[in-house]
Amino acid sequence: MTTLTIKDVPEPLAEHLRQRAARNHRSLQGELMSIIEQAARADAQAASTAPAIGARPLGGGTIVGMSAHGPIVRQGWKTIEQIHAELRAKYPEPIDSGPSSIELIREDRDSR
């Protein structure tokens, strides 16, 4: 069996767990094991009923993964073509002001 250790538990939380254990007629160790078992069962149940990655939820977007809090939904995906078109509309002409990268590299090299 594996041994788990939790360090620096705040005293109010530890006291709350001791009281909970007493109410449930368990030792503190038994109460903590019960809490961990419940969390593991809930996680396993959530994973078995989780929506498939790639599915589209009702609110839109795409499910790209799962976290402890539920599906990770990524909103607003754009294709490369859409991004290119937006940038072309925003910046129709290339920016010609300022030194070229070649000039900057030569200046940096020559300063050594």
C-alpha positions, 0 to 999 in steps of 0.5 A, a space after each residue: 500500500 502507498 502512504 500519503 502525507 499532507 503537510 501544513 494542514 491549517 488547525 481549523 481544517 484539521 479540527 473540522 476533519 476530526 469532528 467529522 470523523 467523530 460524527 461518522 464513528 471513524 478514526 481521522 485516518 478512516 475519515 480521510 480514506 473515505 473522503 479519498 474513496 468518494 472523490 475517486 469514485 466521483 471522478 471515475 463516474 464523471 470520466 465514464 459519462 464525459 462527452 467525447 473530445 471533439 464533440 460540440 456542446 450546446 453553447 458552441 465551441 469544441 471540446 478539446 479535453 477534460 479537467 477535474 471541473 468538466 470539459 475544456 471547451 475552446 471557443 472561436 477557432 479560426 482557420 489560417 486562411 481566416 486569420 490571414 484575411 483579417 490581418 490583410 484587411 487590418 494591414 493592407 500595405 507592408 510596414 516599410 518604416 524603420 531599419 531592416 533586420 539585415 541592418 540591425 544584425 550588421 549593426 549589432 555584429 559590428 558593435 562587438 
